[in-house]
Amino acid sequence: MSQCPCGSQLSYQQCCEPIHANPTQAQTPEALMRSRYSAHALGLVDYVIETYHPSCDAASQREGIEESINSNWLKLEVLSTEPSSHSDEGFVTFKAYFADDGQEYCMQERSRFVRENGQWFYIDGTFPDSEPVQELEPQQALLNTPVSSIKVGRNDPCICGSGKKFKKCCG
């Protein structure tokens, strides 16, 4: 593989591959976030599960994670990185673009990462107000639809408009 899926302009072998082999190689929240995006693009379900914070119990959400990974991931844009008040927490705001049924969509998230025992983990995120490339479906049309019949990925913004991830809200 030539260029890394994360868009760093480095080869995969110089960028995310070493982190995929050993997640402790991610020295910053941005490096872990980029490696998680690349893992989505490459279908590395176990890596994505492994890099969730243990409190998230990602293994129990394996089916939803697999569904999210099976999207057609197009590109990643890192918008900003922010330190926290302590050195073991950091934030990365990004846009991830994907295609579904011939339409292009954009998911924007401000992700929070924590470091424990020298390893960074993804713990949660919020969805800043942003305009999607295409609306998936007007939320008004979903109001009387049972949640169980709506196809929403676990990391997609919640259909209720709360700004939280679907898995942390109505999922």
ABEGO torsion letter per residue (X at the ends): XBBBAAGAGBBAAABAAAAAABAAABABAAAAAAAAAAAAAAGBAAAAAAABBAAAGAAAAAAAAAAAAABBBABBBBABBBBBABAABBBBBBBBBBBBGGBBBBBBBBBBBBBBGGBBBBABBBBBBBBBABBABBAAAAAABBAAABBBBAABBBAAGAGBBAAABAX
